Every structure is written in structure tokens, then in C-alpha cells.
Amino acid sequence: MKISEILKNDKLTVSFEVFPPKTSDAFSAVESAVNEIAALGPSFMSVTYGAGGGTSEYTLDIAKQIKDRYSVPSLAHLTCVSSSRESVKERIEAFKNAGIENVLALRGDIPSERINEDRSGWDYNHATELIADLKASGADFCIGGACYPEVHPESPCRKDDIAHLKEKTDAGCEFLTTQMFFDNSLFYAFLYRIREAGISVPVIPGIMPITNANQVARAVKLSGSFMPQRFSSIVDKFGSAPSAMMQAGIAYATDQIIDLFANGINHIHIYSMNKPQVAKAILDNLSEIINK
């Protein structure tokens, strides 16, 4: 099922993101976690793609398994940075042959060993170029993209960031999923600004349950996320007690989701970090709300 069809429904939904293993030795453990999350019956599941395509085969394997074994729609991530057009074409064909219907088109993180390279000769520098190739491939994909409510870390200003986002949707991106944020007012303001700019595609807020204190620094580094004082106080109070921090992090994420639902946002994507217990706890907290 295409995600664009899911997003037309007014029913409240929750989806989850999982990531593939870095090595074959870890595949069975990741597969087990993915299976447990899929068994919860989310609206869809997204599967990330390693930097430079390092775990691309696992991405496809897991996305296909989610779709075929559990009848849960899967969203396969595809990155393009530092990749050749030929290699991306091969990945697109592999996705198509596996029956993948939904693709999240991303630029991706630049590999550390290539960060200082002259990129003028690269085949891809932006996700917009990948979206154009996905559309030109002849495959009937539902194409999604990423967005940053707090501005992309590499963007010089909000205006430029939104202009690039408009280029992405004009190229054929059918929905957007946000990077993590911890203050819902930032999301609401972002939604207002992009609608003013003529971006009308559905936007799915991405929520990251912070279940250990070490995740905070990583979240800030990856997305430049603003940490509200309310959330910082939770980490300060419970960060050194793992079980308490997990419970508090799940409660905070649940509170964000309830507020979003209450304000007319019907579809939420959760960065569940391959943790079935976190996914289940959040769904348990929302059981009566989702099924109202």
C-alpha cells in the first residue's frame, strides 16, 4: 500500500523507523527486533539506508520482509550522496523488482573520508536530483522526502531551506517526514511557513523517544534540535537512572504525540531505534486514543 493513500485517511496512525544491521553477524538480532515491531501493526515502517549505501542490501531485505511477512507497508530509504547514477539506477531496479512501493529519497550523510572533496563533479548533491531520477525510472513509487522544522544544519537560512524544500516537492516528492524535534511549537510554526510558501504535501512529524541520556548529545549533533528546558530537566533528573530515564522519555514522547493528535495532526512517525519495548509502550499509552 502506498503511504500517500494512508495519509489521505483521517484515522490516527503511528508508524515506526528501524535500521538495518551494520554487519551480517548482527542481522538476526535486528531481524528479531524488526519482527516484534512489525507484529504491533503500525501503519507503516521505514527502513534506513547506511551512509554511502553501506547497508543497502539489508535495507531492501528488511523492507521486503516487513511487506511480505507482516503485510505492513514498508518505506525503503534511498540515499544518493557520493553515489554514481549507475549505482543508484541499480538500486532503483532492485527496489522495483522486490515490489517496494514507497521510497524515502534522501541526500544522505557525506562519508567522513570524503567530506573535504570537491563535489562539483559528483552525480548527486541534493535529494531533488534523486527524486527526479526516481520519477524518470518508470517505476510507480510513492516518493517521500525529509525536512527540518529547525532548518537543515547546512542551510544558510530558513528562507533558503524552505526554497529547497519547494524544489523537492515540485520534483515529485509526495510527502515529507520531519527530523526529530522536542518542542511542538517549532513544528506548528514550520508547518505554517511552508504552507505560506506553497508546499502543500502532507508532513509527518518525526518523534524520537529519548530513553537514555547519551542520545541527547547525538540528537543535537545530528539535527541541531532545540532542547526545551522542560525536557532538559527530565534528563538532568533521570539521566543517570536508566529505567527511570526510559520511562520518562517514553512519557515525554507520548505527550508530544497526544498534543499533535489534539491539534489535527493525524499521522506520527516514531524513531524507535530498533527497540520493540519502546514501540509497544508508546502504543499502549495511546491505545484508547488511536482507537477512539
Contacts in CASP RR format, 6 or more apart in sequence:
PFRMAT RR
TARGET T0000
AUTHOR 0000-0000-0000
METHOD contacts of the structure
MODEL  1
MKISEILKNDKLTVSFEVFPPKTSDAFSAVESAVNEIAALGPSFMSVTYG
AGGGTSEYTLDIAKQIKDRYSVPSLAHLTCVSSSRESVKERIEAFKNAGI
ENVLALRGDIPSERINEDRSGWDYNHATELIADLKASGADFCIGGACYPE
VHPESPCRKDDIAHLKEKTDAGCEFLTTQMFFDNSLFYAFLYRIREAGIS
VPVIPGIMPITNANQVARAVKLSGSFMPQRFSSIVDKFGSAPSAMMQAGI
AYATDQIIDLFANGINHIHIYSMNKPQVAKAILDNLSEIINK
1 44 0 8 1.000
1 73 0 8 1.000
1 101 0 8 1.000
2 73 0 8 1.000
2 101 0 8 1.000
2 102 0 8 1.000
2 142 0 8 1.000
3 44 0 8 1.000
3 73 0 8 1.000
3 75 0 8 1.000
3 102 0 8 1.000
3 142 0 8 1.000
3 144 0 8 1.000
3 174 0 8 1.000
3 175 0 8 1.000
4 142 0 8 1.000
4 174 0 8 1.000
4 175 0 8 1.000
4 202 0 8 1.000
6 13 0 8 1.000
6 43 0 8 1.000
6 44 0 8 1.000
6 73 0 8 1.000
6 267 0 8 1.000
7 175 0 8 1.000
7 202 0 8 1.000
7 204 0 8 1.000
7 267 0 8 1.000
9 266 0 8 1.000
10 266 0 8 1.000
11 266 0 8 1.000
12 261 0 8 1.000
12 266 0 8 1.000
12 267 0 8 1.000
12 289 0 8 1.000
12 290 0 8 1.000
12 292 0 8 1.000
13 42 0 8 1.000
13 43 0 8 1.000
13 266 0 8 1.000
13 267 0 8 1.000
13 268 0 8 1.000
13 290 0 8 1.000
14 42 0 8 1.000
14 43 0 8 1.000
14 257 0 8 1.000
14 268 0 8 1.000
14 269 0 8 1.000
14 270 0 8 1.000
14 282 0 8 1.000
14 283 0 8 1.000
14 286 0 8 1.000
14 290 0 8 1.000
15 42 0 8 1.000
15 43 0 8 1.000
15 44 0 8 1.000
15 45 0 8 1.000
15 46 0 8 1.000
15 75 0 8 1.000
15 204 0 8 1.000
15 267 0 8 1.000
15 268 0 8 1.000
15 269 0 8 1.000
15 270 0 8 1.000
16 37 0 8 1.000
16 40 0 8 1.000
16 42 0 8 1.000
16 45 0 8 1.000
16 46 0 8 1.000
16 269 0 8 1.000
16 270 0 8 1.000
16 272 0 8 1.000
16 279 0 8 1.000
17 45 0 8 1.000
17 46 0 8 1.000
17 47 0 8 1.000
17 48 0 8 1.000
17 269 0 8 1.000
17 270 0 8 1.000
17 271 0 8 1.000
17 272 0 8 1.000
18 30 0 8 1.000
18 33 0 8 1.000
18 34 0 8 1.000
18 37 0 8 1.000
18 45 0 8 1.000
18 46 0 8 1.000
18 47 0 8 1.000
18 48 0 8 1.000
18 62 0 8 1.000
18 272 0 8 1.000
18 274 0 8 1.000
19 30 0 8 1.000
19 47 0 8 1.000
19 48 0 8 1.000
19 50 0 8 1.000
19 55 0 8 1.000
19 273 0 8 1.000
19 274 0 8 1.000
20 30 0 8 1.000
20 47 0 8 1.000
20 48 0 8 1.000
20 49 0 8 1.000
20 50 0 8 1.000
20 55 0 8 1.000
20 58 0 8 1.000
20 59 0 8 1.000
20 61 0 8 1.000
20 62 0 8 1.000
21 27 0 8 1.000
21 29 0 8 1.000
21 30 0 8 1.000
21 55 0 8 1.000
21 58 0 8 1.000
22 55 0 8 1.000
27 58 0 8 1.000
30 58 0 8 1.000
30 62 0 8 1.000
30 274 0 8 1.000
31 62 0 8 1.000
31 65 0 8 1.000
33 274 0 8 1.000
33 275 0 8 1.000
33 276 0 8 1.000
34 45 0 8 1.000
34 62 0 8 1.000
34 65 0 8 1.000
34 66 0 8 1.000
34 274 0 8 1.000
35 69 0 8 1.000
35 70 0 8 1.000
36 276 0 8 1.000
36 279 0 8 1.000
36 280 0 8 1.000
37 45 0 8 1.000
37 272 0 8 1.000
37 274 0 8 1.000
37 276 0 8 1.000
37 279 0 8 1.000
38 45 0 8 1.000
38 66 0 8 1.000
38 69 0 8 1.000
38 70 0 8 1.000
38 72 0 8 1.000
39 70 0 8 1.000
40 276 0 8 1.000
40 279 0 8 1.000
40 280 0 8 1.000
40 283 0 8 1.000
41 70 0 8 1.000
41 72 0 8 1.000
42 72 0 8 1.000
42 279 0 8 1.000
43 73 0 8 1.000
43 267 0 8 1.000
44 72 0 8 1.000
44 73 0 8 1.000
44 74 0 8 1.000
44 75 0 8 1.000
44 102 0 8 1.000
45 66 0 8 1.000
45 72 0 8 1.000
45 73 0 8 1.000
45 74 0 8 1.000
45 75 0 8 1.000
46 74 0 8 1.000
46 75 0 8 1.000
46 76 0 8 1.000
46 77 0 8 1.000
46 104 0 8 1.000
46 177 0 8 1.000
46 269 0 8 1.000
47 59 0 8 1.000
47 62 0 8 1.000
47 63 0 8 1.000
47 66 0 8 1.000
47 74 0 8 1.000
47 75 0 8 1.000
47 76 0 8 1.000
47 77 0 8 1.000
48 55 0 8 1.000
48 59 0 8 1.000
48 77 0 8 1.000
49 55 0 8 1.000
49 56 0 8 1.000
49 59 0 8 1.000
49 76 0 8 1.000
49 77 0 8 1.000
49 78 0 8 1.000
49 79 0 8 1.000
49 106 0 8 1.000
49 108 0 8 1.000
50 56 0 8 1.000
50 59 0 8 1.000
50 79 0 8 1.000
51 79 0 8 1.000
51 108 0 8 1.000
51 109 0 8 1.000
51 111 0 8 1.000
52 79 0 8 1.000
52 81 0 8 1.000
52 82 0 8 1.000
52 83 0 8 1.000
52 108 0 8 1.000
52 109 0 8 1.000
52 111 0 8 1.000
53 79 0 8 1.000
53 83 0 8 1.000
56 91 0 8 1.000
59 76 0 8 1.000
59 77 0 8 1.000
60 76 0 8 1.000
60 91 0 8 1.000
60 94 0 8 1.000
60 95 0 8 1.000
60 98 0 8 1.000
60 100 0 8 1.000
62 74 0 8 1.000
63 74 0 8 1.000
63 75 0 8 1.000
63 76 0 8 1.000
63 98 0 8 1.000
63 100 0 8 1.000
64 74 0 8 1.000
64 98 0 8 1.000
64 99 0 8 1.000
64 100 0 8 1.000
66 72 0 8 1.000
66 74 0 8 1.000
67 73 0 8 1.000
67 74 0 8 1.000
67 99 0 8 1.000
67 100 0 8 1.000
67 101 0 8 1.000
73 101 0 8 1.000
73 102 0 8 1.000
74 100 0 8 1.000
74 102 0 8 1.000
75 102 0 8 1.000
75 103 0 8 1.000
75 104 0 8 1.000
75 144 0 8 1.000
76 95 0 8 1.000
76 100 0 8 1.000
76 102 0 8 1.000
76 103 0 8 1.000
76 104 0 8 1.000
77 103 0 8 1.000
77 104 0 8 1.000
77 106 0 8 1.000
78 88 0 8 1.000
78 91 0 8 1.000
78 92 0 8 1.000
78 95 0 8 1.000
78 103 0 8 1.000
78 104 0 8 1.000
78 105 0 8 1.000
78 106 0 8 1.000
78 130 0 8 1.000
78 134 0 8 1.000
79 106 0 8 1.000
79 107 0 8 1.000
79 108 0 8 1.000
79 109 0 8 1.000
79 130 0 8 1.000
80 88 0 8 1.000
80 105 0 8 1.000
80 106 0 8 1.000
80 107 0 8 1.000
80 108 0 8 1.000
80 123 0 8 1.000
80 124 0 8 1.000
80 127 0 8 1.000
80 129 0 8 1.000
80 130 0 8 1.000
81 107 0 8 1.000
81 108 0 8 1.000
81 109 0 8 1.000
81 110 0 8 1.000
81 122 0 8 1.000
81 124 0 8 1.000
81 125 0 8 1.000
82 110 0 8 1.000
82 111 0 8 1.000
82 114 0 8 1.000
82 122 0 8 1.000
82 124 0 8 1.000
83 123 0 8 1.000
83 124 0 8 1.000
84 123 0 8 1.000
85 123 0 8 1.000
85 124 0 8 1.000
85 133 0 8 1.000
88 123 0 8 1.000
88 124 0 8 1.000
88 130 0 8 1.000
88 133 0 8 1.000
89 133 0 8 1.000
89 137 0 8 1.000
92 133 0 8 1.000
92 134 0 8 1.000
92 137 0 8 1.000
92 139 0 8 1.000
93 137 0 8 1.000
95 103 0 8 1.000
95 139 0 8 1.000
95 141 0 8 1.000
96 137 0 8 1.000
96 139 0 8 1.000
96 141 0 8 1.000
100 141 0 8 1.000
101 140 0 8 1.000
101 141 0 8 1.000
101 142 0 8 1.000
102 141 0 8 1.000
102 142 0 8 1.000
102 143 0 8 1.000
102 144 0 8 1.000
103 134 0 8 1.000
103 141 0 8 1.000
103 142 0 8 1.000
103 143 0 8 1.000
103 144 0 8 1.000
104 143 0 8 1.000
104 144 0 8 1.000
104 145 0 8 1.000
104 146 0 8 1.000
104 177 0 8 1.000
105 127 0 8 1.000
105 130 0 8 1.000
105 131 0 8 1.000
105 134 0 8 1.000
105 143 0 8 1.000
105 144 0 8 1.000
105 145 0 8 1.000
105 173 0 8 1.000
106 127 0 8 1.000
106 130 0 8 1.000
106 145 0 8 1.000
106 146 0 8 1.000
107 124 0 8 1.000
107 125 0 8 1.000
107 126 0 8 1.000
107 127 0 8 1.000
107 130 0 8 1.000
108 127 0 8 1.000
119 125 0 8 1.000
123 129 0 8 1.000
124 130 0 8 1.000
126 164 0 8 1.000
127 145 0 8 1.000
127 146 0 8 1.000
127 168 0 8 1.000
128 164 0 8 1.000
128 167 0 8 1.000
128 168 0 8 1.000
128 171 0 8 1.000
131 143 0 8 1.000
131 145 0 8 1.000
131 168 0 8 1.000
131 171 0 8 1.000
131 172 0 8 1.000
131 173 0 8 1.000
132 171 0 8 1.000
134 141 0 8 1.000
134 143 0 8 1.000
135 143 0 8 1.000
135 171 0 8 1.000
135 172 0 8 1.000
142 174 0 8 1.000
142 175 0 8 1.000
143 172 0 8 1.000
143 173 0 8 1.000
143 174 0 8 1.000
144 173 0 8 1.000
144 174 0 8 1.000
144 175 0 8 1.000
144 176 0 8 1.000
144 177 0 8 1.000
145 168 0 8 1.000
145 173 0 8 1.000
145 175 0 8 1.000
145 176 0 8 1.000
145 177 0 8 1.000
146 176 0 8 1.000
146 177 0 8 1.000
146 178 0 8 1.000
146 179 0 8 1.000
147 165 0 8 1.000
147 176 0 8 1.000
147 177 0 8 1.000
147 178 0 8 1.000
147 179 0 8 1.000
147 190 0 8 1.000
147 194 0 8 1.000
147 203 0 8 1.000
148 155 0 8 1.000
148 161 0 8 1.000
148 178 0 8 1.000
148 179 0 8 1.000
148 223 0 8 1.000
149 178 0 8 1.000
149 179 0 8 1.000
149 181 0 8 1.000
149 186 0 8 1.000
149 187 0 8 1.000
149 189 0 8 1.000
149 190 0 8 1.000
150 179 0 8 1.000
150 181 0 8 1.000
150 186 0 8 1.000
150 190 0 8 1.000
150 223 0 8 1.000
150 224 0 8 1.000
150 225 0 8 1.000
150 226 0 8 1.000
151 157 0 8 1.000
151 158 0 8 1.000
151 161 0 8 1.000
152 161 0 8 1.000
152 164 0 8 1.000
153 223 0 8 1.000
153 224 0 8 1.000
155 161 0 8 1.000
155 164 0 8 1.000
158 193 0 8 1.000
162 193 0 8 1.000
162 194 0 8 1.000
162 197 0 8 1.000
162 199 0 8 1.000
163 197 0 8 1.000
165 176 0 8 1.000
165 194 0 8 1.000
165 197 0 8 1.000
165 199 0 8 1.000
166 194 0 8 1.000
166 197 0 8 1.000
166 198 0 8 1.000
166 199 0 8 1.000
168 176 0 8 1.000
169 176 0 8 1.000
169 199 0 8 1.000
169 200 0 8 1.000
169 201 0 8 1.000
173 201 0 8 1.000
174 201 0 8 1.000
174 202 0 8 1.000
175 201 0 8 1.000
175 202 0 8 1.000
175 203 0 8 1.000
175 204 0 8 1.000
176 199 0 8 1.000
176 201 0 8 1.000
176 202 0 8 1.000
176 203 0 8 1.000
176 204 0 8 1.000
177 203 0 8 1.000
177 204 0 8 1.000
177 206 0 8 1.000
177 269 0 8 1.000
178 187 0 8 1.000
178 190 0 8 1.000
178 203 0 8 1.000
178 204 0 8 1.000
178 205 0 8 1.000
178 206 0 8 1.000
179 206 0 8 1.000
179 222 0 8 1.000
179 223 0 8 1.000
179 225 0 8 1.000
180 206 0 8 1.000
180 207 0 8 1.000
180 208 0 8 1.000
180 219 0 8 1.000
180 222 0 8 1.000
180 223 0 8 1.000
180 225 0 8 1.000
180 271 0 8 1.000
181 187 0 8 1.000
181 205 0 8 1.000
181 206 0 8 1.000
181 223 0 8 1.000
181 225 0 8 1.000
181 226 0 8 1.000
182 208 0 8 1.000
182 210 0 8 1.000
182 219 0 8 1.000
182 225 0 8 1.000
182 226 0 8 1.000
182 227 0 8 1.000
182 228 0 8 1.000
182 231 0 8 1.000
182 252 0 8 1.000
182 256 0 8 1.000
183 226 0 8 1.000
183 228 0 8 1.000
183 231 0 8 1.000
184 205 0 8 1.000
184 256 0 8 1.000
184 259 0 8 1.000
184 260 0 8 1.000
184 263 0 8 1.000
186 226 0 8 1.000
187 205 0 8 1.000
187 260 0 8 1.000
188 263 0 8 1.000
191 203 0 8 1.000
194 203 0 8 1.000
202 267 0 8 1.000
204 267 0 8 1.000
204 268 0 8 1.000
204 269 0 8 1.000
205 260 0 8 1.000
205 265 0 8 1.000
205 268 0 8 1.000
205 269 0 8 1.000
206 268 0 8 1.000
206 269 0 8 1.000
206 270 0 8 1.000
206 271 0 8 1.000
207 253 0 8 1.000
207 256 0 8 1.000
207 257 0 8 1.000
207 268 0 8 1.000
207 269 0 8 1.000
207 270 0 8 1.000
207 271 0 8 1.000
208 215 0 8 1.000
208 219 0 8 1.000
208 253 0 8 1.000
208 270 0 8 1.000
208 271 0 8 1.000
208 273 0 8 1.000
209 249 0 8 1.000
209 250 0 8 1.000
209 252 0 8 1.000
209 253 0 8 1.000
209 270 0 8 1.000
209 271 0 8 1.000
209 272 0 8 1.000
209 278 0 8 1.000
209 282 0 8 1.000
210 216 0 8 1.000
210 219 0 8 1.000
210 231 0 8 1.000
210 235 0 8 1.000
210 245 0 8 1.000
210 249 0 8 1.000
210 252 0 8 1.000
210 253 0 8 1.000
211 245 0 8 1.000
211 246 0 8 1.000
211 249 0 8 1.000
211 250 0 8 1.000
211 273 0 8 1.000
211 275 0 8 1.000
211 278 0 8 1.000
212 239 0 8 1.000
212 242 0 8 1.000
212 245 0 8 1.000
212 246 0 8 1.000
213 235 0 8 1.000
213 239 0 8 1.000
213 240 0 8 1.000
213 245 0 8 1.000
216 227 0 8 1.000
216 235 0 8 1.000
219 225 0 8 1.000
220 227 0 8 1.000
227 235 0 8 1.000
231 252 0 8 1.000
234 248 0 8 1.000
234 249 0 8 1.000
234 252 0 8 1.000
235 245 0 8 1.000
237 248 0 8 1.000
238 244 0 8 1.000
238 245 0 8 1.000
238 247 0 8 1.000
238 248 0 8 1.000
239 245 0 8 1.000
246 278 0 8 1.000
250 278 0 8 1.000
250 281 0 8 1.000
250 282 0 8 1.000
250 285 0 8 1.000
251 285 0 8 1.000
253 270 0 8 1.000
253 282 0 8 1.000
254 282 0 8 1.000
254 285 0 8 1.000
254 286 0 8 1.000
257 268 0 8 1.000
257 270 0 8 1.000
257 282 0 8 1.000
257 286 0 8 1.000
258 286 0 8 1.000
258 289 0 8 1.000
260 268 0 8 1.000
261 268 0 8 1.000
261 289 0 8 1.000
270 279 0 8 1.000
270 282 0 8 1.000
272 278 0 8 1.000
272 279 0 8 1.000
283 290 0 8 1.000
END
